[in-house]
Amino acid sequence: TQSLTKKSDVYSFGVVLFELITGKTHETKGMQPLAEWIVPMLRTENIENLLDPLLKGRYNVQSAWEVSRDCKDCHTTSN
């Protein structure tokens, strides 16, 4: 409907967070939408495989998990 709602804002915020931590856009060519592939991958509990490789390990793993959970919550709350 292209109308902005609180749900769409929450979802969009989660997508932007996903983009920041993975270094990928929500529409990376040849891939399904970011939120659709990252949420199931969060269940694998291997955050290092999801994060932007340019970070080169310069992050706190616990903080990365907390941000990724926030992203997932934005995605699931808006559905």
PyMOL Python script that loads the backbone (N, CA, C, O; Angstrom):
from pymol import cmd

cmd.read_pdbstr("""\
ATOM      1  N   THR A   1       0.814  -1.189   0.000  1.00  0.00           N
ATOM      2  CA  THR A   1       0.000   0.000   0.000  1.00  0.00           C
ATOM      3  C   THR A   1       0.860   1.257   0.000  1.00  0.00           C
ATOM      4  O   THR A   1       0.344   2.355  -0.208  1.00  0.00           O
ATOM      5  N   GLN A   2       2.105   1.120   0.220  1.00  0.00           N
ATOM      6  CA  GLN A   2       3.072   2.216   0.228  1.00  0.00           C
ATOM      7  C   GLN A   2       2.760   3.283   1.263  1.00  0.00           C
ATOM      8  O   GLN A   2       3.169   4.435   1.119  1.00  0.00           O
ATOM      9  N   SER A   3       2.036   2.899   2.306  1.00  0.00           N
ATOM     10  CA  SER A   3       1.806   3.854   3.389  1.00  0.00           C
ATOM     11  C   SER A   3       2.743   3.499   4.537  1.00  0.00           C
ATOM     12  O   SER A   3       2.989   2.328   4.826  1.00  0.00           O
ATOM     13  N   LEU A   4       3.256   4.537   5.178  1.00  0.00           N
ATOM     14  CA  LEU A   4       4.182   4.328   6.276  1.00  0.00           C
ATOM     15  C   LEU A   4       3.404   4.079   7.563  1.00  0.00           C
ATOM     16  O   LEU A   4       2.438   4.775   7.875  1.00  0.00           O
ATOM     17  N   THR A   5       3.849   3.081   8.287  1.00  0.00           N
ATOM     18  CA  THR A   5       3.231   2.747   9.565  1.00  0.00           C
ATOM     19  C   THR A   5       4.338   2.502  10.586  1.00  0.00           C
ATOM     20  O   THR A   5       5.516   2.451  10.234  1.00  0.00           O
ATOM     21  N   LYS A   6       3.961   2.356  11.827  1.00  0.00           N
ATOM     22  CA  LYS A   6       4.952   2.025  12.848  1.00  0.00           C
ATOM     23  C   LYS A   6       5.603   0.681  12.526  1.00  0.00           C
ATOM     24  O   LYS A   6       6.809   0.511  12.707  1.00  0.00           O
ATOM     25  N   LYS A   7       4.800  -0.272  12.047  1.00  0.00           N
ATOM     26  CA  LYS A   7       5.351  -1.586  11.699  1.00  0.00           C
ATOM     27  C   LYS A   7       6.375  -1.484  10.572  1.00  0.00           C
ATOM     28  O   LYS A   7       7.426  -2.123  10.630  1.00  0.00           O
ATOM     29  N   SER A   8       6.082  -0.698   9.564  1.00  0.00           N
ATOM     30  CA  SER A   8       7.028  -0.573   8.457  1.00  0.00           C
ATOM     31  C   SER A   8       8.291   0.157   8.896  1.00  0.00           C
ATOM     32  O   SER A   8       9.383  -0.149   8.416  1.00  0.00           O
ATOM     33  N   ASP A   9       8.150   1.115   9.801  1.00  0.00           N
ATOM     34  CA  ASP A   9       9.323   1.813  10.339  1.00  0.00           C
ATOM     35  C   ASP A   9      10.216   0.864  11.135  1.00  0.00           C
ATOM     36  O   ASP A   9      11.440   0.898  11.004  1.00  0.00           O
ATOM     37  N   VAL A  10       9.602   0.023  11.956  1.00  0.00           N
ATOM     38  CA  VAL A  10      10.367  -0.942  12.763  1.00  0.00           C
ATOM     39  C   VAL A  10      11.079  -1.917  11.850  1.00  0.00           C
ATOM     40  O   VAL A  10      12.257  -2.212  12.049  1.00  0.00           O
ATOM     41  N   TYR A  11      10.370  -2.424  10.844  1.00  0.00           N
ATOM     42  CA  TYR A  11      10.979  -3.357   9.899  1.00  0.00           C
ATOM     43  C   TYR A  11      12.159  -2.698   9.179  1.00  0.00           C
ATOM     44  O   TYR A  11      13.229  -3.296   9.059  1.00  0.00           O
ATOM     45  N   SER A  12      11.965  -1.484   8.708  1.00  0.00           N
ATOM     46  CA  SER A  12      13.024  -0.769   7.989  1.00  0.00           C
ATOM     47  C   SER A  12      14.239  -0.524   8.876  1.00  0.00           C
ATOM     48  O   SER A  12      15.376  -0.641   8.417  1.00  0.00           O
ATOM     49  N   PHE A  13      14.010  -0.187  10.134  1.00  0.00           N
ATOM     50  CA  PHE A  13      15.113   0.009  11.070  1.00  0.00           C
ATOM     51  C   PHE A  13      15.907  -1.283  11.222  1.00  0.00           C
ATOM     52  O   PHE A  13      17.138  -1.260  11.239  1.00  0.00           O
ATOM     53  N   GLY A  14      15.205  -2.408  11.334  1.00  0.00           N
ATOM     54  CA  GLY A  14      15.886  -3.703  11.429  1.00  0.00           C
ATOM     55  C   GLY A  14      16.704  -4.000  10.194  1.00  0.00           C
ATOM     56  O   GLY A  14      17.814  -4.523  10.299  1.00  0.00           O
ATOM     57  N   VAL A  15      16.177  -3.677   9.027  1.00  0.00           N
ATOM     58  CA  VAL A  15      16.910  -3.902   7.778  1.00  0.00           C
ATOM     59  C   VAL A  15      18.176  -3.055   7.736  1.00  0.00           C
ATOM     60  O   VAL A  15      19.233  -3.539   7.334  1.00  0.00           O
ATOM     61  N   VAL A  16      18.074  -1.797   8.147  1.00  0.00           N
ATOM     62  CA  VAL A  16      19.253  -0.927   8.168  1.00  0.00           C
ATOM     63  C   VAL A  16      20.307  -1.478   9.134  1.00  0.00           C
ATOM     64  O   VAL A  16      21.498  -1.467   8.820  1.00  0.00           O
ATOM     65  N   LEU A  17      19.879  -1.958  10.303  1.00  0.00           N
ATOM     66  CA  LEU A  17      20.832  -2.565  11.230  1.00  0.00           C
ATOM     67  C   LEU A  17      21.490  -3.799  10.614  1.00  0.00           C
ATOM     68  O   LEU A  17      22.701  -3.986  10.740  1.00  0.00           O
ATOM     69  N   PHE A  18      20.696  -4.639   9.950  1.00  0.00           N
ATOM     70  CA  PHE A  18      21.252  -5.808   9.266  1.00  0.00           C
ATOM     71  C   PHE A  18      22.306  -5.373   8.244  1.00  0.00           C
ATOM     72  O   PHE A  18      23.378  -5.972   8.157  1.00  0.00           O
ATOM     73  N   GLU A  19      21.998  -4.340   7.481  1.00  0.00           N
ATOM     74  CA  GLU A  19      22.945  -3.841   6.478  1.00  0.00           C
ATOM     75  C   GLU A  19      24.239  -3.375   7.128  1.00  0.00           C
ATOM     76  O   GLU A  19      25.324  -3.624   6.604  1.00  0.00           O
ATOM     77  N   LEU A  20      24.128  -2.706   8.256  1.00  0.00           N
ATOM     78  CA  LEU A  20      25.315  -2.196   8.948  1.00  0.00           C
ATOM     79  C   LEU A  20      26.209  -3.320   9.453  1.00  0.00           C
ATOM     80  O   LEU A  20      27.430  -3.246   9.317  1.00  0.00           O
ATOM     81  N   ILE A  21      25.620  -4.356  10.033  1.00  0.00           N
ATOM     82  CA  ILE A  21      26.465  -5.405  10.612  1.00  0.00           C
ATOM     83  C   ILE A  21      26.969  -6.407   9.584  1.00  0.00           C
ATOM     84  O   ILE A  21      28.013  -7.027   9.788  1.00  0.00           O
ATOM     85  N   THR A  22      26.236  -6.578   8.469  1.00  0.00           N
ATOM     86  CA  THR A  22      26.675  -7.555   7.470  1.00  0.00           C
ATOM     87  C   THR A  22      27.498  -6.942   6.338  1.00  0.00           C
ATOM     88  O   THR A  22      28.251  -7.642   5.662  1.00  0.00           O
ATOM     89  N   GLY A  23      27.349  -5.628   6.135  1.00  0.00           N
ATOM     90  CA  GLY A  23      28.034  -4.995   5.010  1.00  0.00           C
ATOM     91  C   GLY A  23      27.356  -5.267   3.680  1.00  0.00           C
ATOM     92  O   GLY A  23      27.927  -4.995   2.624  1.00  0.00           O
ATOM     93  N   LYS A  24      26.142  -5.803   3.719  1.00  0.00           N
ATOM     94  CA  LYS A  24      25.382  -6.091   2.499  1.00  0.00           C
ATOM     95  C   LYS A  24      24.141  -5.214   2.471  1.00  0.00           C
ATOM     96  O   LYS A  24      23.639  -4.790   3.512  1.00  0.00           O
ATOM     97  N   THR A  25      23.655  -4.948   1.269  1.00  0.00           N
ATOM     98  CA  THR A  25      22.411  -4.198   1.158  1.00  0.00           C
ATOM     99  C   THR A  25      21.244  -5.167   1.221  1.00  0.00           C
ATOM    100  O   THR A  25      21.417  -6.377   1.076  1.00  0.00           O
ATOM    101  N   HIS A  26      20.058  -4.624   1.439  1.00  0.00           N
ATOM    102  CA  HIS A  26      18.883  -5.490   1.550  1.00  0.00           C
ATOM    103  C   HIS A  26      18.533  -6.146   0.227  1.00  0.00           C
ATOM    104  O   HIS A  26      17.723  -7.073   0.202  1.00  0.00           O
ATOM    105  N   GLU A  27      19.113  -5.695  -0.861  1.00  0.00           N
ATOM    106  CA  GLU A  27      18.840  -6.280  -2.174  1.00  0.00           C
ATOM    107  C   GLU A  27      20.142  -6.589  -2.906  1.00  0.00           C
ATOM    108  O   GLU A  27      20.332  -6.178  -4.051  1.00  0.00           O
ATOM    109  N   THR A  28      21.036  -7.318  -2.237  1.00  0.00           N
ATOM    110  CA  THR A  28      22.283  -7.696  -2.880  1.00  0.00           C
ATOM    111  C   THR A  28      21.960  -8.559  -4.096  1.00  0.00           C
ATOM    112  O   THR A  28      21.185  -9.512  -4.004  1.00  0.00           O
ATOM    113  N   LYS A  29      22.555  -8.220  -5.225  1.00  0.00           N
ATOM    114  CA  LYS A  29      22.254  -8.891  -6.486  1.00  0.00           C
ATOM    115  C   LYS A  29      22.448 -10.399  -6.361  1.00  0.00           C
ATOM    116  O   LYS A  29      23.462 -10.874  -5.850  1.00  0.00           O
ATOM    117  N   GLY A  30      21.457 -11.132  -6.836  1.00  0.00           N
ATOM    118  CA  GLY A  30      21.531 -12.583  -6.847  1.00  0.00           C
ATOM    119  C   GLY A  30      21.185 -13.242  -5.520  1.00  0.00           C
ATOM    120  O   GLY A  30      21.309 -14.459  -5.385  1.00  0.00           O
ATOM    121  N   MET A  31      20.759 -12.465  -4.552  1.00  0.00           N
ATOM    122  CA  MET A  31      20.418 -13.030  -3.249  1.00  0.00           C
ATOM    123  C   MET A  31      18.983 -12.674  -2.896  1.00  0.00           C
ATOM    124  O   MET A  31      18.425 -11.698  -3.398  1.00  0.00           O
ATOM    125  N   GLN A  32      18.402 -13.479  -2.029  1.00  0.00           N
ATOM    126  CA  GLN A  32      17.078 -13.142  -1.528  1.00  0.00           C
ATOM    127  C   GLN A  32      17.210 -11.945  -0.583  1.00  0.00           C
ATOM    128  O   GLN A  32      18.318 -11.634  -0.144  1.00  0.00           O
ATOM    129  N   PRO A  33      16.110 -11.271  -0.264  1.00  0.00           N
ATOM    130  CA  PRO A  33      16.190 -10.114   0.620  1.00  0.00           C
ATOM    131  C   PRO A  33      16.926 -10.447   1.927  1.00  0.00           C
ATOM    132  O   PRO A  33      16.782 -11.537   2.480  1.00  0.00           O
ATOM    133  N   LEU A  34      17.700  -9.497   2.392  1.00  0.00           N
ATOM    134  CA  LEU A  34      18.583  -9.677   3.537  1.00  0.00           C
ATOM    135  C   LEU A  34      17.879 -10.274   4.748  1.00  0.00           C
ATOM    136  O   LEU A  34      18.359 -11.251   5.322  1.00  0.00           O
ATOM    137  N   ALA A  35      16.767  -9.707   5.135  1.00  0.00           N
ATOM    138  CA  ALA A  35      16.067 -10.182   6.338  1.00  0.00           C
ATOM    139  C   ALA A  35      15.608 -11.636   6.183  1.00  0.00           C
ATOM    140  O   ALA A  35      15.500 -12.353   7.178  1.00  0.00           O
ATOM    141  N   GLU A  36      15.339 -12.074   4.962  1.00  0.00           N
ATOM    142  CA  GLU A  36      14.868 -13.438   4.746  1.00  0.00           C
ATOM    143  C   GLU A  36      15.971 -14.475   4.916  1.00  0.00           C
ATOM    144  O   GLU A  36      15.683 -15.603   5.318  1.00  0.00           O
ATOM    145  N   TRP A  37      17.211 -14.137   4.627  1.00  0.00           N
ATOM    146  CA  TRP A  37      18.269 -15.143   4.792  1.00  0.00           C
ATOM    147  C   TRP A  37      19.022 -14.999   6.098  1.00  0.00           C
ATOM    148  O   TRP A  37      19.575 -15.977   6.602  1.00  0.00           O
ATOM    149  N   ILE A  38      19.054 -13.797   6.655  1.00  0.00           N
ATOM    150  CA  ILE A  38      19.849 -13.633   7.872  1.00  0.00           C
ATOM    151  C   ILE A  38      19.123 -14.137   9.116  1.00  0.00           C
ATOM    152  O   ILE A  38      19.768 -14.678  10.015  1.00  0.00           O
ATOM    153  N   VAL A  39      17.819 -13.978   9.193  1.00  0.00           N
ATOM    154  CA  VAL A  39      17.094 -14.420  10.389  1.00  0.00           C
ATOM    155  C   VAL A  39      17.279 -15.920  10.610  1.00  0.00           C
ATOM    156  O   VAL A  39      17.600 -16.318  11.729  1.00  0.00           O
ATOM    157  N   PRO A  40      17.092 -16.771   9.601  1.00  0.00           N
ATOM    158  CA  PRO A  40      17.356 -18.203   9.832  1.00  0.00           C
ATOM    159  C   PRO A  40      18.823 -18.490  10.176  1.00  0.00           C
ATOM    160  O   PRO A  40      19.107 -19.393  10.963  1.00  0.00           O
ATOM    161  N   MET A  41      19.748 -17.733   9.597  1.00  0.00           N
ATOM    162  CA  MET A  41      21.160 -17.960   9.888  1.00  0.00           C
ATOM    163  C   MET A  41      21.519 -17.587  11.320  1.00  0.00           C
ATOM    164  O   MET A  41      22.477 -18.127  11.873  1.00  0.00           O
ATOM    165  N   LEU A  42      20.775 -16.678  11.925  1.00  0.00           N
ATOM    166  CA  LEU A  42      21.042 -16.313  13.321  1.00  0.00           C
ATOM    167  C   LEU A  42      20.827 -17.509  14.247  1.00  0.00           C
ATOM    168  O   LEU A  42      21.380 -17.565  15.345  1.00  0.00           O
ATOM    169  N   ARG A  43      20.026 -18.452  13.795  1.00  0.00           N
ATOM    170  CA  ARG A  43      19.780 -19.655  14.598  1.00  0.00           C
ATOM    171  C   ARG A  43      20.990 -20.581  14.629  1.00  0.00           C
ATOM    172  O   ARG A  43      21.080 -21.447  15.499  1.00  0.00           O
ATOM    173  N   THR A  44      21.913 -20.413  13.700  1.00  0.00           N
ATOM    174  CA  THR A  44      23.087 -21.289  13.656  1.00  0.00           C
ATOM    175  C   THR A  44      24.096 -20.936  14.729  1.00  0.00           C
ATOM    176  O   THR A  44      25.017 -21.707  14.997  1.00  0.00           O
ATOM    177  N   GLU A  45      23.929 -19.779  15.344  1.00  0.00           N
ATOM    178  CA  GLU A  45      24.776 -19.300  16.422  1.00  0.00           C
ATOM    179  C   GLU A  45      26.239 -19.136  16.017  1.00  0.00           C
ATOM    180  O   GLU A  45      27.139 -19.373  16.822  1.00  0.00           O
ATOM    181  N   ASN A  46      26.471 -18.736  14.786  1.00  0.00           N
ATOM    182  CA  ASN A  46      27.826 -18.436  14.338  1.00  0.00           C
ATOM    183  C   ASN A  46      27.837 -17.025  13.765  1.00  0.00           C
ATOM    184  O   ASN A  46      27.846 -16.831  12.550  1.00  0.00           O
ATOM    185  N   ILE A  47      27.835 -16.068  14.643  1.00  0.00           N
ATOM    186  CA  ILE A  47      27.706 -14.656  14.265  1.00  0.00           C
ATOM    187  C   ILE A  47      28.856 -14.192  13.381  1.00  0.00           C
ATOM    188  O   ILE A  47      28.676 -13.318  12.533  1.00  0.00           O
ATOM    189  N   GLU A  48      30.029 -14.770  13.574  1.00  0.00           N
ATOM    190  CA  GLU A  48      31.193 -14.332  12.811  1.00  0.00           C
ATOM    191  C   GLU A  48      30.998 -14.519  11.306  1.00  0.00           C
ATOM    192  O   GLU A  48      31.546 -13.754  10.512  1.00  0.00           O
ATOM    193  N   ASN A  49      30.222 -15.529  10.910  1.00  0.00           N
ATOM    194  CA  ASN A  49      29.963 -15.765   9.483  1.00  0.00           C
ATOM    195  C   ASN A  49      29.011 -14.738   8.884  1.00  0.00           C
ATOM    196  O   ASN A  49      28.950 -14.588   7.663  1.00  0.00           O
ATOM    197  N   LEU A  50      28.281 -14.043   9.716  1.00  0.00           N
ATOM    198  CA  LEU A  50      27.297 -13.075   9.231  1.00  0.00           C
ATOM    199  C   LEU A  50      27.822 -11.647   9.175  1.00  0.00           C
ATOM    200  O   LEU A  50      27.325 -10.827   8.403  1.00  0.00           O
ATOM    201  N   LEU A  51      28.820 -11.354   9.989  1.00  0.00           N
ATOM    202  CA  LEU A  51      29.287  -9.973  10.093  1.00  0.00           C
ATOM    203  C   LEU A  51      30.139  -9.567   8.902  1.00  0.00           C
ATOM    204  O   LEU A  51      30.755 -10.401   8.237  1.00  0.00           O
ATOM    205  N   ASP A  52      30.159  -8.278   8.653  1.00  0.00           N
ATOM    206  CA  ASP A  52      30.941  -7.697   7.569  1.00  0.00           C
ATOM    207  C   ASP A  52      32.410  -8.107   7.724  1.00  0.00           C
ATOM    208  O   ASP A  52      33.022  -7.818   8.752  1.00  0.00           O
ATOM    209  N   PRO A  53      32.980  -8.775   6.717  1.00  0.00           N
ATOM    210  CA  PRO A  53      34.379  -9.195   6.813  1.00  0.00           C
ATOM    211  C   PRO A  53      35.346  -8.025   6.969  1.00  0.00           C
ATOM    212  O   PRO A  53      36.463  -8.211   7.453  1.00  0.00           O
ATOM    213  N   LEU A  54      34.936  -6.828   6.567  1.00  0.00           N
ATOM    214  CA  LEU A  54      35.807  -5.666   6.722  1.00  0.00           C
ATOM    215  C   LEU A  54      36.012  -5.292   8.192  1.00  0.00           C
ATOM    216  O   LEU A  54      36.924  -4.533   8.516  1.00  0.00           O
ATOM    217  N   LEU A  55      35.171  -5.819   9.076  1.00  0.00           N
ATOM    218  CA  LEU A  55      35.361  -5.581  10.503  1.00  0.00           C
ATOM    219  C   LEU A  55      36.603  -6.303  11.028  1.00  0.00           C
ATOM    220  O   LEU A  55      37.186  -5.899  12.033  1.00  0.00           O
ATOM    221  N   LYS A  56      36.999  -7.372  10.340  1.00  0.00           N
ATOM    222  CA  LYS A  56      38.220  -8.124  10.649  1.00  0.00           C
ATOM    223  C   LYS A  56      38.346  -8.460  12.136  1.00  0.00           C
ATOM    224  O   LYS A  56      39.421  -8.335  12.722  1.00  0.00           O
ATOM    225  N   GLY A  57      37.241  -8.886  12.733  1.00  0.00           N
ATOM    226  CA  GLY A  57      37.275  -9.313  14.122  1.00  0.00           C
ATOM    227  C   GLY A  57      37.340  -8.197  15.143  1.00  0.00           C
ATOM    228  O   GLY A  57      37.481  -8.464  16.337  1.00  0.00           O
ATOM    229  N   ARG A  58      37.242  -6.957  14.704  1.00  0.00           N
ATOM    230  CA  ARG A  58      37.323  -5.818  15.635  1.00  0.00           C
ATOM    231  C   ARG A  58      35.936  -5.472  16.169  1.00  0.00           C
ATOM    232  O   ARG A  58      35.406  -4.396  15.892  1.00  0.00           O
ATOM    233  N   TYR A  59      35.370  -6.365  16.916  1.00  0.00           N
ATOM    234  CA  TYR A  59      34.061  -6.157  17.516  1.00  0.00           C
ATOM    235  C   TYR A  59      33.939  -7.078  18.727  1.00  0.00           C
ATOM    236  O   TYR A  59      34.659  -8.069  18.853  1.00  0.00           O
ATOM    237  N   ASN A  60      33.033  -6.734  19.589  1.00  0.00           N
ATOM    238  CA  ASN A  60      32.715  -7.563  20.742  1.00  0.00           C
ATOM    239  C   ASN A  60      31.631  -8.543  20.305  1.00  0.00           C
ATOM    240  O   ASN A  60      30.568  -8.128  19.843  1.00  0.00           O
ATOM    241  N   VAL A  61      31.890  -9.827  20.448  1.00  0.00           N
ATOM    242  CA  VAL A  61      30.947 -10.849  19.973  1.00  0.00           C
ATOM    243  C   VAL A  61      29.602 -10.722  20.688  1.00  0.00           C
ATOM    244  O   VAL A  61      28.554 -10.844  20.054  1.00  0.00           O
ATOM    245  N   GLN A  62      29.621 -10.482  21.979  1.00  0.00           N
ATOM    246  CA  GLN A  62      28.366 -10.334  22.722  1.00  0.00           C
ATOM    247  C   GLN A  62      27.555  -9.155  22.185  1.00  0.00           C
ATOM    248  O   GLN A  62      26.339  -9.261  22.023  1.00  0.00           O
ATOM    249  N   SER A  63      28.218  -8.043  21.910  1.00  0.00           N
ATOM    250  CA  SER A  63      27.526  -6.880  21.351  1.00  0.00           C
ATOM    251  C   SER A  63      26.963  -7.184  19.973  1.00  0.00           C
ATOM    252  O   SER A  63      25.860  -6.750  19.641  1.00  0.00           O
ATOM    253  N   ALA A  64      27.714  -7.927  19.172  1.00  0.00           N
ATOM    254  CA  ALA A  64      27.234  -8.314  17.841  1.00  0.00           C
ATOM    255  C   ALA A  64      25.975  -9.161  17.956  1.00  0.00           C
ATOM    256  O   ALA A  64      25.034  -8.984  17.182  1.00  0.00           O
ATOM    257  N   TRP A  65      25.952 -10.082  18.920  1.00  0.00           N
ATOM    258  CA  TRP A  65      24.745 -10.883  19.139  1.00  0.00           C
ATOM    259  C   TRP A  65      23.575 -10.009  19.575  1.00  0.00           C
ATOM    260  O   TRP A  65      22.448 -10.212  19.123  1.00  0.00           O
ATOM    261  N   GLU A  66      23.829  -9.047  20.442  1.00  0.00           N
ATOM    262  CA  GLU A  66      22.744  -8.179  20.911  1.00  0.00           C
ATOM    263  C   GLU A  66      22.158  -7.360  19.768  1.00  0.00           C
ATOM    264  O   GLU A  66      20.939  -7.223  19.668  1.00  0.00           O
ATOM    265  N   VAL A  67      23.008  -6.817  18.911  1.00  0.00           N
ATOM    266  CA  VAL A  67      22.515  -6.053  17.762  1.00  0.00           C
ATOM    267  C   VAL A  67      21.754  -6.966  16.807  1.00  0.00           C
ATOM    268  O   VAL A  67      20.699  -6.592  16.295  1.00  0.00           O
ATOM    269  N   SER A  68      22.280  -8.152  16.570  1.00  0.00           N
ATOM    270  CA  SER A  68      21.597  -9.063  15.648  1.00  0.00           C
ATOM    271  C   SER A  68      20.242  -9.494  16.208  1.00  0.00           C
ATOM    272  O   SER A  68      19.286  -9.656  15.449  1.00  0.00           O
ATOM    273  N   ARG A  69      20.147  -9.680  17.521  1.00  0.00           N
ATOM    274  CA  ARG A  69      18.848 -10.002  18.121  1.00  0.00           C
ATOM    275  C   ARG A  69      17.874  -8.833  17.968  1.00  0.00           C
ATOM    276  O   ARG A  69      16.688  -9.036  17.708  1.00  0.00           O
ATOM    277  N   ASP A  70      18.379  -7.612  18.129  1.00  0.00           N
ATOM    278  CA  ASP A  70      17.525  -6.442  17.914  1.00  0.00           C
ATOM    279  C   ASP A  70      17.018  -6.403  16.477  1.00  0.00           C
ATOM    280  O   ASP A  70      15.850  -6.103  16.231  1.00  0.00           O
ATOM    281  N   CYS A  71      17.901  -6.709  15.531  1.00  0.00           N
ATOM    282  CA  CYS A  71      17.501  -6.750  14.120  1.00  0.00           C
ATOM    283  C   CYS A  71      16.400  -7.779  13.916  1.00  0.00           C
ATOM    284  O   CYS A  71      15.379  -7.502  13.286  1.00  0.00           O
ATOM    285  N   LYS A  72      16.623  -8.967  14.457  1.00  0.00           N
ATOM    286  CA  LYS A  72      15.649 -10.045  14.309  1.00  0.00           C
ATOM    287  C   LYS A  72      14.322  -9.651  14.943  1.00  0.00           C
ATOM    288  O   LYS A  72      13.261  -9.917  14.378  1.00  0.00           O
ATOM    289  N   ASP A  73      14.372  -9.023  16.104  1.00  0.00           N
ATOM    290  CA  ASP A  73      13.146  -8.586  16.763  1.00  0.00           C
ATOM    291  C   ASP A  73      12.380  -7.576  15.912  1.00  0.00           C
ATOM    292  O   ASP A  73      11.151  -7.613  15.854  1.00  0.00           O
ATOM    293  N   CYS A  74      13.107  -6.677  15.255  1.00  0.00           N
ATOM    294  CA  CYS A  74      12.447  -5.703  14.363  1.00  0.00           C
ATOM    295  C   CYS A  74      11.749  -6.436  13.224  1.00  0.00           C
ATOM    296  O   CYS A  74      10.642  -6.072  12.826  1.00  0.00           O
ATOM    297  N   HIS A  75      12.392  -7.454  12.714  1.00  0.00           N
ATOM    298  CA  HIS A  75      11.832  -8.203  11.585  1.00  0.00           C
ATOM    299  C   HIS A  75      10.606  -8.993  12.023  1.00  0.00           C
ATOM    300  O   HIS A  75       9.580  -8.956  11.344  1.00  0.00           O
ATOM    301  N   THR A  76      10.691  -9.705  13.141  1.00  0.00           N
ATOM    302  CA  THR A  76       9.590 -10.549  13.571  1.00  0.00           C
ATOM    303  C   THR A  76       8.433  -9.742  14.147  1.00  0.00           C
ATOM    304  O   THR A  76       7.278 -10.150  14.024  1.00  0.00           O
ATOM    305  N   THR A  77       8.723  -8.607  14.774  1.00  0.00           N
ATOM    306  CA  THR A  77       7.675  -7.761  15.335  1.00  0.00           C
ATOM    307  C   THR A  77       6.805  -7.162  14.248  1.00  0.00           C
ATOM    308  O   THR A  77       5.605  -6.962  14.432  1.00  0.00           O
ATOM    309  N   SER A  78       7.421  -6.882  13.123  1.00  0.00           N
ATOM    310  CA  SER A  78       6.675  -6.211  12.058  1.00  0.00           C
ATOM    311  C   SER A  78       5.869  -7.172  11.190  1.00  0.00           C
ATOM    312  O   SER A  78       5.067  -6.734  10.366  1.00  0.00           O
ATOM    313  N   ASN A  79       6.071  -8.463  11.362  1.00  0.00           N
ATOM    314  CA  ASN A  79       5.313  -9.453  10.555  1.00  0.00           C
ATOM    315  C   ASN A  79       4.049  -9.864  11.237  1.00  0.00           C
ATOM    316  O   ASN A  79       3.298 -10.681  10.705  1.00  0.00           O
TER     317      ASN A  79
END
""", "prot")
cmd.dss("prot")
cmd.show_as("cartoon", "prot")
cmd.util.cbc("prot")
cmd.orient("prot")
